[in-house]
Amino acid sequence: MVVVLFWASWCTPCQREQPGVNSIAHDLAATGVHFVGVSVDVDQSAARSYLTKYTVPYDSLIDQSDTIVVDFEVAGPPSTFVIGRNGRVAAQ
């Protein structure tokens, strides 16, 4: 199972939830649940600073072209999708 989190450095709700998300990602890692972040930032340095400031423990991509955002039909951050073992969105 994969949890895909869409976030942005300027997103106040993202900033508030990040410590809890980090804890959940850490706790679920042993069960085979993988977390992946997708930044909607256009400023790569702001996104990298966020990752460092909040000590994000999972890999994150910077979707400057909004390709992934469009594919997932994300209205805005924060948005979370759970991808089941069958490769389909199981929860949003």
MORA-V84292 format. One record per pair of residues at least 24 apart in sequence whose ideal C-beta (glycine too) atoms are under 8 Angstrom apart, sorted by the first residue. I is the first residue (numbers start at 1). GAP is how many residues later the second one is. D is the distance in whole Angstrom. If there is no record, write none. Layout:
# MORA-V84292
<<I/GAP/D> <I/GAP/D>>
This chain:
# MORA-V84292
<<1/31/7> <1/32/5> <1/33/7> <1/81/7> <1/82/7> <1/83/6> <1/84/6> <1/89/8> <2/31/8> <2/32/5> <2/33/8> <2/34/6> <2/80/8> <2/81/4> <3/30/6> <3/31/7> <3/32/5> <3/33/7> <3/77/7> <3/78/7> <3/79/6> <3/80/8> <4/32/5> <4/33/8> <4/34/6> <4/68/7> <4/76/7> <4/77/5> <4/78/8> <4/79/6> <5/30/7> <5/31/7> <5/32/5> <5/33/7> <5/73/7> <5/74/8> <5/75/5> <6/31/8> <6/32/5> <6/33/8> <6/34/6> <6/63/7> <6/66/7> <6/68/5> <6/71/5> <6/72/7> <6/73/4> <6/74/7> <6/75/8> <7/30/6> <7/31/7> <7/32/6> <7/33/7> <7/43/8> <7/53/8> <7/70/5> <7/71/6> <8/31/6> <8/32/5> <8/33/5> <8/39/8> <8/69/5> <9/30/7> <9/32/5> <9/34/7> <9/37/4> <9/38/6> <9/40/7> <9/41/4> <10/31/7> <10/36/7> <11/65/8> <11/66/4> <11/67/6> <13/64/8> <13/65/5> <14/63/5> <14/64/5> <15/35/8> <15/39/7> <17/61/6> <18/36/4> <18/38/7> <19/35/7> <22/32/7> <22/33/7> <22/34/7> <22/35/6> <25/32/6> <25/33/5> <26/31/6> <34/24/7> <36/24/7> <36/25/7> <37/24/7> <38/25/5> <38/30/5> <38/31/7> <39/24/6> <40/26/7> <40/29/6> <40/34/7> <40/36/8> <40/37/6>>
